[in-house]
C-alpha cells in the first residue's frame, strides 16, 4: 500500500468518525421521540381503561337508582324508619352520581331521537303528534355531554 492509498483510507476513517456523532445524535433523537410517543399512547390507553371501568360501574349504579325509584313509588306515604332509610339511601346514591356529573334527561314530550332514545313500543295518541315520546319506560342519563344510557321510550304514532 502506498502513501496515497493509506492517506485516502485515513481520510475515509476520519470522515466516518466525524459523521458518527451526528448519526448517533439522530438515533438518540429518534429513540427519544419513539419513547415519548410510547409514553403518550400508554397514558391514553390507561385513561381509556379507567374511563371504561368507571362507565361500567356507573351503569350498574343506574340500575340501582331505577330499583330505588320503583321501591319509593310502592311504599306507603306513612313516615316510618324504613321509608326514611330507603329515601336516605336513594339521596346518597343520587349524590354520588351527581358528583360524577351523571344527570337524567327528560324524554316525555320530546321528539324521538335515535341517538338518545331506544324505542320499545308505540302507541296511538291524541295528545301527542306522531314521533313524539308520550311515555318513558326507563330514564336516560348523560355524563357531562356524553350519553351514558339511552332512555327506553314509547313513541306516538298516527
Residue pairs with C-beta under 8 A, 6 or more apart in sequence:
1 9
54 100
55 143
55 148
58 97
58 100
58 102
58 143
58 148
59 148
59 149
61 93
61 96
61 97
62 97
62 102
62 141
62 148
62 149
64 93
65 90
65 93
65 94
65 97
66 138
66 139
68 86
68 89
68 90
68 93
69 90
71 86
72 86
72 87
72 90
75 82
75 83
75 86
76 83
97 103
97 141
100 143
101 143
101 144
102 141
102 142
102 143
102 148
103 141
103 142
103 143
104 139
104 140
104 141
105 116
105 139
105 140
105 141
105 142
105 151
107 116
107 117
107 133
107 136
107 139
107 140
107 151
107 153
108 133
108 134
108 135
108 136
109 128
109 132
109 133
109 134
110 132
110 133
111 131
111 132
111 133
112 119
112 131
112 132
112 133
112 153
112 155
115 147
116 140
116 147
116 150
116 151
117 133
117 140
117 150
117 151
117 152
117 153
117 155
118 150
118 151
118 152
118 153
119 153
119 154
119 155
120 137
120 152
120 153
120 154
121 137
121 154
121 155
122 154
122 155
122 156
122 157
123 134
123 135
123 154
123 155
123 156
123 157
124 156
124 157
124 158
125 132
125 134
125 156
125 157
127 134
128 134
128 156
129 156
130 156
130 157
130 158
131 155
131 156
132 155
132 156
133 151
133 153
133 154
133 155
133 156
134 154
134 155
134 156
135 153
135 154
136 151
136 152
136 153
136 154
137 152
137 153
137 154
138 151
138 152
139 151
140 147
140 149
140 150
140 151
140 152
141 147
141 148
141 149
142 148
